[in-house]
Amino acid sequence: MSDGALVGSCHCGRARITLPGRPDHVTHCNCSLCTKNGFQGIYYPGDSVKIEGEFDSYVRADSNPATLAMNRCRHCGIATHWTPLTDPPYERIGINARLFEPGTFDDVPIREVDGRSWPA
């Protein structure tokens, strides 16, 4: 990781994610999953991010076909990141921007996404 690395963690601190630097934008998606778990997405190539901890995952039953697994800390349940259901290396993964200290991404542009309109 570079000198500009950013480290975020879940509520209990057992899951940690280290980013190589600041994201280009933060995505606010209004789909039912992001809305209910408070996920705000920032995206990176999978091999550029360091992910540590124990995780459970959830695959949406209403997606056809299912394309990603939402991962959460096995201990405190905070949504941490999503990964594609394909084998690694991952071209892109989503990290929950809320894992980082408040204000970390205040100057990063926000991209509003209408996920509720996507077909299931």
C-alpha positions, -999 to +999 in steps of 0.1 A: +000+000+000+012+035-007+017+064+017-018+076+009-033+044+023-066+047+043-077+022+069-113+017+079-129-008+102-162-023+114-178-014+147-159-039+168-126-033+149-120-070+140-126-063+102-102-039+087-099-027+051-069-008+038-074+013+006-045+024-016-058+060-017-089+081-020-118+070-043-129+089-074-164+091-060-188+077-033-219+060-046-252+064-028-275+037-041-312+035-032-316-002-038-333-021-010-300-037+002-279-006+003-307+014+018-314-011+046-277-017+056-264+018+050-239+008+024-222+037+006-199+023-022-164+031-031-147+009-057-113-005-063-096-034-081-097-063-057-059-068-057-053-032-046-072-035-013-061-053+018-091-070+036-086-085+071-110-102+094-137-129+095-168-124+074-202-138+067-217-131+033-252-127+019-263-132-017-296-115-027-323-140-033-341-116-056-313-111-081-315-132-112-288-140-119-270-132-086-237-114-093-223-104-059-220-113-022-224-087+004-198-093+032-202-083+068-181-087+099-188-121+115-186-105+150-206-072+148-225-076+116-214-044+099-216-044+061-179-041+050-176-049+013-190-068-017-173-091-040-183-107-073-194-143-073-167-151-098-133-164-088-106-139-079-088-118-090-116-093-090-116-065-115-138-044-090-150-047-055-172-024-035-161-011-001-185+005+024-173+041+028-189+042+062-161+021+076-139+052+076-139+081+101-166+107+095-154+134+072-128+112+054-146+115+021-164+148+025-146+164-005-151+134-027-180+137-053-212+118-046-228+097-073-265+090-068-275+057-083-312+046-088-307+009-078-344+005-071-351+008-109-327-021-118-345-053-128-343-081-103 
